[in-house]
Amino acid sequence: MSSSPFSFTVNARSGRARAGVFRTPHGDVDTPAFMAVGTGATVKSLDPLELRAMGAQMILANAYHLHLRPGEDVIREMGGIHRFMAWDGPMLTDSGGFQVFSLEGLRTVTEDGVTFQSHIDGSTRAFTPESVMALERAIGADVIMQFDHVIPGQSEHADALDASERSLRWLERCAREKRRLEETDQLPAVAQSLFPIVQGGAHADLRRAAARAIRSMGEWDGIAIGGLSVGEPKPAMYEMLDVMSDALPLDRPRYLMGVGFPEDLVEGARRGVDLFDCVAPTRMGRTGTAFTSEGRLNVRNARFRASALPLDPHCDCTTCTRFSRAYIRHLFVSDESLGMRLLSLHNVHFLLSLMRDMRSAIASGALDAWSERWLDRYHTRPLPTP
């Protein structure tokens, strides 16, 4: 670990929550942190300079989507993902495991890997642990994820065991192939950290067993928790995070994959999660839904037709400081694309600001009290009316 360009320092604790710094070759990430998702090398509708201005430090792209368009060879020829999308900060690529396994009826799973049909043109493709490592190396993100077997959150114990054990076998192959590529690749070195993924569904014994197996396989710069927020009830997700809090090493960042609703960020950080990602802020922004400090707001609602209020009176993003609910509603009902952009910007800013507030609460040793007040307001207080 001493020679690794990746490190993690915990600076403060509040209960099980930690405030720290995850160091990468492209910069530091203050944790707990939310990573905006740039699935196809873009956080939809947002310029990288805007992301920087609102405090984004690390973002995510998806290997499955980039493999289909424009192709990893193009990205490598263009100098890697950072140069390709003009983002100079830390980046992570998801291996595409979730996307491949969501193609129900369009894929076949074997011990070797997964054969699937492209959702774009129907062409037959195949992902194996080895091919995914080559794919993620060509893309060139700082943190790369193992190829894993993702199943629905409410899967039976036997199915969850099968997927978890296959993910562990695939992790061994991913790690071996990553080492081989680093030793044989003639192109300039790319410093990358492979994160393993703990699977096991909503079954505590499987989660603990997977965590033990992963820890026995080597020293990792960070460990991900996968297979949550995929159909299981939220109390089950929180229960699994409680299990992981005790099962994972204290001196490594913990990454909860695909989770990013405000209440889940708060509950996750309380349970010791350091990194989060989710498409929710931009996806919901495109459909007219805004996160606010007092709950979600559907800007299409007719009661906002003449509202002079900002989306969230407590928010200082450029959307809230410049535009009214009435104007943004007008954009949506008129099918003006600016509306989707303004809401996406606000939602990402809202989550980044929420993480900053949580880091401050952890530093003061008061996260539990702060989070209880925040969750109570978010779930129960009515939104201000015009």
C-alpha positions as CSV (number, residue, x, y, z in Angstrom):
1,M,0.0,0.0,0.0
2,S,2.9,2.4,0.6
3,S,3.7,2.6,-3.1
4,S,0.1,3.2,-4.1
5,P,-0.9,6.6,-5.4
6,F,-4.2,6.0,-3.6
7,S,-4.8,6.5,0.1
8,F,-7.5,7.2,2.6
9,T,-7.3,9.3,5.7
10,V,-10.1,9.5,8.3
11,N,-10.0,13.0,10.0
12,A,-13.1,12.9,12.1
13,R,-15.8,10.5,13.4
14,S,-19.3,10.8,14.6
15,G,-20.8,7.5,15.6
16,R,-20.1,5.2,12.7
17,A,-19.8,8.1,10.2
18,R,-16.4,9.2,9.0
19,A,-15.1,12.4,7.4
20,G,-11.9,11.9,5.5
21,V,-9.9,12.3,2.3
22,F,-9.6,9.8,-0.5
23,R,-6.4,10.6,-2.5
24,T,-6.2,9.7,-6.2
25,P,-3.7,10.5,-9.0
26,H,-6.1,13.2,-10.2
27,G,-6.8,14.8,-6.9
28,D,-8.3,14.5,-3.5
29,V,-11.9,13.7,-2.6
30,D,-13.4,14.9,0.6
31,T,-15.6,12.1,2.1
32,P,-18.4,11.3,2.5
33,A,-18.9,12.3,-1.1
34,F,-21.5,12.0,-3.8
35,M,-20.3,11.3,-7.3
36,A,-22.4,12.6,-10.2
37,V,-22.9,10.0,-12.8
38,G,-21.6,10.7,-16.3
39,T,-22.8,7.5,-17.9
40,G,-21.7,8.2,-21.4
41,A,-18.8,10.5,-20.6
42,T,-21.2,13.3,-19.7
43,V,-23.2,14.3,-16.6
44,K,-26.3,14.9,-18.7
45,S,-26.7,18.5,-19.8
46,L,-24.0,19.8,-17.4
47,D,-20.6,21.2,-18.4
48,P,-17.6,19.9,-16.4
49,L,-16.8,23.5,-15.4
50,E,-20.3,23.8,-13.9
51,L,-19.6,20.6,-11.9
52,R,-16.4,22.0,-10.6
53,A,-18.1,25.3,-9.7
54,M,-20.7,23.6,-7.6
55,G,-18.1,21.5,-5.8
56,A,-18.0,18.2,-7.6
57,Q,-14.7,16.4,-7.0
58,M,-15.1,12.9,-8.4
59,I,-17.5,11.7,-11.1
60,L,-18.4,8.4,-12.6
61,A,-18.7,6.9,-16.1
62,N,-20.0,3.5,-17.3
63,A,-17.9,1.0,-19.1
64,Y,-20.8,-0.8,-20.7
65,H,-22.2,2.4,-22.3
66,L,-18.7,3.6,-23.4
67,H,-17.9,0.2,-24.9
68,L,-21.0,0.5,-27.1
69,R,-20.5,4.2,-27.9
70,P,-18.0,5.5,-28.9
71,G,-15.9,2.4,-28.1
72,E,-12.9,2.1,-25.8
73,D,-10.4,2.3,-28.7
74,V,-11.7,5.8,-29.5
75,I,-11.3,7.0,-25.9
76,R,-7.8,5.6,-25.6
77,E,-6.8,7.1,-28.9
78,M,-8.1,10.5,-27.6
79,G,-5.9,10.3,-24.6
80,G,-8.2,8.6,-22.0
81,I,-11.5,9.5,-20.4
82,H,-10.2,12.6,-18.6
83,R,-9.0,14.3,-21.8
84,F,-11.9,13.0,-23.8
85,M,-14.5,14.7,-21.7
86,A,-12.4,17.6,-20.4
87,W,-12.6,16.6,-16.7
88,D,-9.3,16.8,-14.9
89,G,-10.5,15.4,-11.5
90,P,-10.8,11.9,-10.1
91,M,-13.0,9.4,-12.1
92,L,-14.5,6.0,-11.5
93,T,-15.8,3.6,-14.1
94,D,-18.5,1.1,-13.3
95,S,-17.8,-2.3,-14.9
96,G,-21.2,-2.6,-16.6
97,G,-22.2,-5.5,-14.4
98,F,-25.5,-3.9,-13.5
99,Q,-26.3,-2.8,-17.0
100,V,-25.5,-6.3,-18.5
101,F,-27.6,-8.1,-15.9
102,S,-30.5,-5.7,-16.3
103,L,-30.9,-6.9,-19.9
104,E,-33.3,-9.7,-18.9
105,G,-34.0,-11.9,-21.9
106,L,-31.1,-10.5,-23.8
107,R,-28.2,-12.1,-22.0
108,T,-26.8,-15.5,-21.1
109,V,-24.7,-16.1,-18.0
110,T,-21.9,-18.7,-17.8
111,E,-19.0,-19.2,-15.5
112,D,-16.8,-17.6,-18.2
113,G,-18.9,-14.4,-18.4
114,V,-22.0,-12.9,-20.0
115,T,-23.1,-12.8,-23.6
116,F,-25.6,-10.1,-24.3
117,Q,-27.3,-8.2,-27.1
118,S,-26.6,-4.5,-27.4
119,H,-29.6,-2.4,-26.5
120,I,-28.5,0.0,-29.3
121,D,-28.2,-2.2,-32.4
122,G,-28.9,-5.7,-31.2
123,S,-25.4,-6.9,-31.9
124,T,-24.0,-9.8,-29.8
125,R,-21.3,-8.8,-27.3
126,A,-19.5,-10.7,-24.5
127,F,-18.1,-9.5,-21.2
128,T,-15.7,-11.5,-19.2
129,P,-13.7,-10.4,-16.2
130,E,-10.7,-10.3,-18.4
131,S,-12.3,-8.3,-21.2
132,V,-13.8,-5.8,-18.7
133,M,-10.4,-5.1,-17.2
134,A,-9.0,-4.4,-20.7
135,L,-12.0,-2.2,-21.4
136,E,-11.6,-0.2,-18.2
137,R,-7.9,0.1,-18.6
138,A,-8.4,1.6,-22.1
139,I,-10.9,4.1,-20.7
140,G,-8.4,5.1,-18.1
141,A,-10.4,6.1,-15.0
142,D,-8.7,6.3,-11.6
143,V,-10.9,3.7,-9.9
144,I,-12.2,0.7,-11.8
145,M,-14.8,-1.8,-10.6
146,Q,-14.6,-5.5,-10.9
147,F,-17.1,-7.3,-13.1
148,D,-19.7,-8.8,-10.8
149,H,-22.9,-10.8,-10.9
150,V,-25.8,-8.5,-10.0
151,I,-29.2,-10.0,-9.1
152,P,-32.5,-8.5,-7.9
153,G,-32.6,-7.3,-4.3
154,Q,-35.2,-9.7,-3.1
155,S,-33.6,-12.8,-4.5
156,E,-33.7,-16.0,-2.5
157,H,-30.7,-17.1,-0.5
158,A,-29.6,-19.8,-2.9
159,D,-29.6,-17.4,-5.9
160,A,-27.8,-14.7,-3.9
161,L,-25.2,-17.2,-2.8
162,D,-24.6,-18.3,-6.4
163,A,-24.2,-14.7,-7.6
164,S,-22.0,-13.7,-4.6
165,E,-19.6,-16.7,-5.0
166,R,-19.4,-16.1,-8.8
167,S,-18.5,-12.5,-8.1
168,L,-15.7,-13.6,-5.9
169,R,-14.3,-15.9,-8.5
170,W,-14.6,-13.2,-11.1
171,L,-12.8,-10.8,-8.7
172,E,-9.8,-13.2,-8.7
173,R,-9.8,-13.2,-12.5
174,C,-10.1,-9.4,-12.6
175,A,-7.2,-8.8,-10.3
176,R,-5.0,-11.3,-12.2
177,E,-5.8,-9.7,-15.5
178,K,-5.3,-6.2,-14.2
179,R,-1.8,-7.2,-13.1
180,R,-1.1,-8.9,-16.5
181,L,-2.2,-5.8,-18.4
182,E,0.0,-3.5,-16.3
183,E,3.0,-5.7,-16.9
184,T,2.5,-6.1,-20.7
185,D,0.9,-2.9,-21.9
186,Q,3.4,-0.8,-23.9
187,L,1.4,2.4,-23.7
188,P,2.1,5.0,-21.0
189,A,1.2,3.7,-17.5
190,V,-2.3,4.5,-16.1
191,A,-2.5,4.4,-12.4
192,Q,-5.7,2.6,-11.5
193,S,-7.2,1.1,-8.4
194,L,-9.4,-1.9,-8.6
195,F,-12.3,-2.0,-6.2
196,P,-14.0,-5.3,-5.3
197,I,-17.7,-5.5,-4.8
198,V,-19.5,-7.1,-1.9
199,Q,-22.6,-9.0,-3.1
200,G,-25.0,-11.2,-1.2
201,G,-28.5,-9.7,-1.6
202,A,-30.4,-8.9,1.5
203,H,-28.8,-11.8,3.4
204,A,-26.5,-10.9,6.3
205,D,-24.6,-14.1,6.4
206,L,-23.8,-13.9,2.7
207,R,-22.7,-10.2,3.0
208,R,-20.4,-11.1,5.9
209,A,-18.9,-14.1,4.1
210,A,-18.2,-12.1,0.9
211,A,-16.6,-9.3,3.0
212,R,-14.3,-11.9,4.7
213,A,-13.4,-13.5,1.4
214,I,-12.6,-10.2,-0.2
215,R,-10.4,-9.1,2.7
216,S,-8.5,-12.4,2.5
217,M,-7.7,-11.9,-1.1
218,G,-5.5,-8.9,-0.7
219,E,-5.2,-5.3,0.3
220,W,-7.6,-3.0,-1.6
221,D,-7.6,0.8,-1.8
222,G,-11.4,0.7,-1.3
223,I,-14.3,-1.7,-1.2
224,A,-17.7,-1.3,-2.8
225,I,-21.1,-2.5,-1.6
226,G,-23.2,-3.6,-4.6
227,G,-26.6,-5.2,-5.2
228,L,-28.6,-2.7,-3.0
229,S,-31.3,-0.3,-4.1
230,V,-32.3,-2.9,-6.7
231,G,-35.8,-3.7,-5.6
232,E,-35.4,-4.6,-1.9
233,P,-37.3,-2.5,0.7
234,K,-35.3,0.4,2.1
235,P,-35.2,-1.0,5.7
236,A,-33.5,-4.1,4.2
237,M,-30.9,-1.9,2.5
238,Y,-30.2,-0.1,5.8
239,E,-29.9,-3.4,7.6
240,M,-27.3,-4.6,5.1
241,L,-25.3,-1.3,5.6
242,D,-25.4,-2.0,9.3
243,V,-23.9,-5.4,8.6
244,M,-21.2,-3.9,6.3
245,S,-20.3,-1.3,8.8
246,D,-18.9,-4.0,11.1
247,A,-17.6,-6.3,8.3
248,L,-15.4,-4.0,6.3
249,P,-12.0,-2.5,7.2
250,L,-12.1,0.8,9.0
251,D,-9.1,2.3,7.1
252,R,-10.5,2.0,3.6
253,P,-13.3,4.0,1.8
254,R,-16.6,2.2,1.4
255,Y,-18.5,2.9,-1.8
256,L,-22.3,2.2,-1.9
257,M,-23.1,1.7,-5.6
258,G,-26.1,3.3,-7.3
259,V,-27.6,5.0,-4.2
260,G,-28.2,8.7,-4.3
261,F,-31.6,9.9,-3.0
262,P,-31.1,12.5,-0.3
263,E,-32.5,10.4,2.6
264,D,-30.3,7.4,1.5
265,L,-27.2,9.6,1.5
266,V,-27.9,10.6,5.1
267,E,-28.7,7.1,6.3
268,G,-25.7,5.7,4.4
269,A,-23.2,8.2,5.8
270,R,-24.6,7.5,9.3
271,R,-23.6,3.8,8.7
272,G,-20.1,4.6,7.6
273,V,-20.4,4.9,3.8
274,D,-17.9,7.2,2.2
275,L,-18.7,7.3,-1.5
276,F,-22.1,7.3,-3.3
277,D,-23.3,7.6,-6.9
278,C,-26.7,7.7,-8.6
279,V,-28.3,8.9,-11.8
280,A,-31.3,10.2,-9.8
281,P,-30.5,13.9,-9.7
282,T,-30.2,14.3,-13.5
283,R,-32.8,11.7,-14.3
284,M,-35.4,13.3,-12.0
285,G,-34.4,16.7,-13.2
286,R,-35.2,15.7,-16.7
287,T,-38.8,14.8,-15.6
288,G,-39.5,17.9,-13.6
289,T,-38.7,16.7,-10.1
290,A,-36.5,18.8,-7.8
291,F,-34.8,17.8,-4.5
292,T,-35.4,20.4,-1.8
293,S,-34.6,20.7,1.8
294,E,-38.3,20.0,2.6
295,G,-39.0,17.2,0.3
296,R,-39.4,16.6,-3.5
297,L,-41.1,19.1,-5.7
298,N,-42.8,18.4,-9.0
299,V,-42.3,21.7,-10.8
300,R,-45.0,20.8,-13.4
301,N,-47.7,21.2,-10.7
302,A,-50.3,23.8,-11.6
303,R,-50.0,25.5,-8.2
304,F,-46.5,26.8,-9.3
305,R,-47.9,28.5,-12.4
306,A,-47.4,32.0,-10.9
307,S,-45.0,31.2,-8.0
308,A,-42.2,33.7,-7.6
309,L,-40.3,31.4,-5.2
310,P,-37.1,29.6,-6.1
311,L,-37.2,25.8,-6.2
312,D,-35.6,25.8,-2.7
313,P,-35.4,29.1,-0.7
314,H,-32.4,27.6,1.2
315,C,-30.4,26.7,-1.9
316,D,-27.7,28.9,-3.4
317,C,-27.3,27.2,-6.8
318,T,-27.5,29.3,-9.9
319,T,-30.9,27.9,-10.7
320,C,-32.4,29.0,-7.3
321,T,-30.7,32.3,-7.2
322,R,-31.9,33.4,-10.6
323,F,-35.1,31.7,-11.6
324,S,-38.6,31.3,-10.2
325,R,-40.7,28.1,-10.0
326,A,-43.1,29.8,-12.4
327,Y,-40.4,30.2,-15.0
328,I,-39.1,26.7,-14.7
329,R,-42.6,25.3,-14.8
330,H,-43.1,27.3,-18.0
331,L,-40.0,25.7,-19.5
332,F,-41.3,22.2,-18.8
333,V,-44.8,22.7,-20.1
334,S,-43.4,24.4,-23.2
335,D,-40.9,21.5,-23.8
336,E,-37.9,23.9,-23.5
337,S,-34.7,22.0,-22.9
338,L,-33.4,24.7,-20.5
339,G,-35.9,23.5,-17.9
340,M,-34.3,20.0,-17.8
341,R,-30.8,21.6,-17.6
342,L,-31.7,24.0,-14.7
343,L,-33.3,21.2,-12.7
344,S,-30.4,18.8,-13.2
345,L,-28.0,21.5,-12.1
346,H,-30.0,22.2,-9.0
347,N,-30.4,18.5,-8.1
348,V,-26.7,17.8,-8.4
349,H,-25.8,21.0,-6.5
350,F,-28.3,20.0,-3.8
351,L,-26.7,16.6,-3.2
352,L,-23.2,18.1,-3.2
353,S,-24.3,20.7,-0.7
354,L,-25.9,18.0,1.4
355,M,-22.6,16.1,1.6
356,R,-20.7,19.2,2.6
357,D,-23.2,19.8,5.4
358,M,-22.8,16.1,6.5
359,R,-19.0,16.5,6.6
360,S,-19.3,19.5,8.8
361,A,-21.7,17.7,11.1
362,I,-19.3,14.7,11.4
363,A,-16.4,17.1,12.1
364,S,-18.3,18.6,15.0
365,G,-19.2,15.1,16.3
366,A,-23.0,15.8,15.9
367,L,-24.1,13.8,12.8
368,D,-26.8,11.8,14.5
369,A,-28.5,14.9,15.9
370,W,-28.1,16.8,12.7
371,S,-29.4,14.0,10.5
372,E,-32.5,13.4,12.7
373,R,-33.4,17.1,12.3
374,W,-32.7,17.0,8.6
375,L,-34.7,13.9,8.0
376,D,-37.6,15.1,10.0
377,R,-37.8,18.3,8.0
378,Y,-37.3,16.5,4.7
379,H,-40.1,14.0,5.4
380,T,-42.6,16.1,7.2
381,R,-42.5,19.9,6.7
382,P,-44.7,21.3,3.9
383,L,-43.1,23.2,1.1
384,P,-43.6,27.0,1.3
385,T,-46.5,28.3,-0.8
386,P,-46.4,31.4,-3.1
